[in-house]
Amino acid sequence: MQPINVVKTDLPSYKTYITLIKKLWKTHWITNNGEYLQELEKKLRTFLKVKYIIVLSNGTLALQLQMKMLNLSGEVITTPFTFAATTTSIIWEGLTPVFADIDSETYNIDPDQVEKLITPQTSAILAVHVFGNPCNLEKLKSISMKYNLKLIYDAAHAFGVEYKNKSVLKYGDISTLSFHATKTFHTIEGGAVVTNNRKIANKIKAARNFGIIEFKKRGIDLGKKKSKVVLPGINAKMNEFQAAMGLCNLETLEERRIRRKRIYELYSKRLAETKVIGLQKITASKYNYSYMPVCFKTKEIRDAVVNALTRDGIIPRKYFFPLTTEFDFIKKQHLTKKYKLNNAIKIANGILCLPIYSTLSIKIVNRVVNIICSTLDKS
């Protein structure tokens, strides 16, 4: 019997994808701002209702490039309750992560704790829409403006999410997306930077291609493209096979979101009846149901549930445990300061993400819930 994992990659029909990429054998244009990449960026801009989107080869490079192009220095206040890349990207860019506690209901960074950590060395706030759940956007905006800080959102989980009927990607100075195979929308591997600032968008567009820009030179070369290296860039280009996968997946995204919603709501209804399992407080006006996080009262109960599910071939994940502040290299090389992370520690010790994907059967959902309830009865 195949194990039931926490997520399962959505794939378009084989015929649809092959039909699209067949053209590449004729054009031999498989990278370097190809036709499918250009089409994908255009469609994403419309679908997400954003001003500028620059598609990249992965979401981690999106995090790193936006920090580089914003010319950050010193300290960046962030959350410890996140995937490793949020924290390690800060370190890769020669910056110091400073960790704020999270809200116990939304699991997002607590703006009041952020403000307490601001020093003359602080240059930015890097907040995460955890499991796609929008942060406290108003408070974070107010704080960033008050202290003249850059406001960055790691929106890796938040594709298509809206807050008060407006895309969460329109908030802050810049947002980053992940299009990894495990996400609700994917391009196999991939990511993007979203911003309302044309200057920043142009810099990131150049940076993804070794810092090269193309332009048309007047005179005898009229109409011929010239190129020039204008900044120290990197290779973060998405290839045409990835872009084609994105174009295919975008077509069926909404119907898959609706199926995920049904699954999420069934989990929520049944688990709420236990009255001992915590569910994330969702602040979105439109949600993508990317994960199904639940929180148990103690680490021991959570781990007992994990063991029971695993014995039955169901593989949940402890997202996000441990906190990034618990990584050995963080402790030894970068941070010796003690942070007050009471909520983050409690949530991390109890958190568990249950299987959720568009093709998951209701029968499996009920099986997962029954195992959890049986385990709780024995605890």
PyMOL commands that set and color helices and strands:
alter all, ss='L'
color gray80, all
select helices_A, chain A and resi 14-21+24-27+35-48+59-69+84-92+111-116+130-132+137-146+168-170+198-207+240-251+253-272+299-311+324-326+328-334+342-350+362-378
alter helices_A, ss='H'
color red, helices_A
select strands_A, chain A and resi 4-5+52-56+75-78+96-99+122-128+150-154+162-163+166-167+174-178+191-195+212-216+225-229+278-279+292-295+314-315+351-354
alter strands_A, ss='S'
color yellow, strands_A
deselect
rebuild
show_as cartoon
